[in-house]
Amino acid sequence: MPKSPNPAALVCARFGSQERVALLVKRNPSTVSRWVRQGYIPYTYIDGLVRLATKHGVRLTRAEALLGR
C-alpha cells in the first residue's frame, strides 16, 4: 500500500526547511518538527501558510497544505 502523503513535510520541502517555516509562522522549530512527525499542520495555520507561500513565491495550494497532494 502506498504511503499517505505528509502535508507538513510537503510544506517544509516547498519552503526549503522546517526552520524557515518556523521562522515565517513565528513558532519554535520543535513545533514544526512535531507537525512533520504527526503528519499534519494544525488547521489554524493553513491559510496563513498559503498566504506566506504566495508572498514568498512558493507554489502551495490550500489542498496541498491540508492533504499533502
PyMOL commands that set and color helices and strands:
alter all, ss='L'
color gray80, all
select helices_A, chain A and resi 7-15+18-25+29-38+43-55+62-67
alter helices_A, ss='H'
color red, helices_A
deselect
rebuild
show_as cartoon
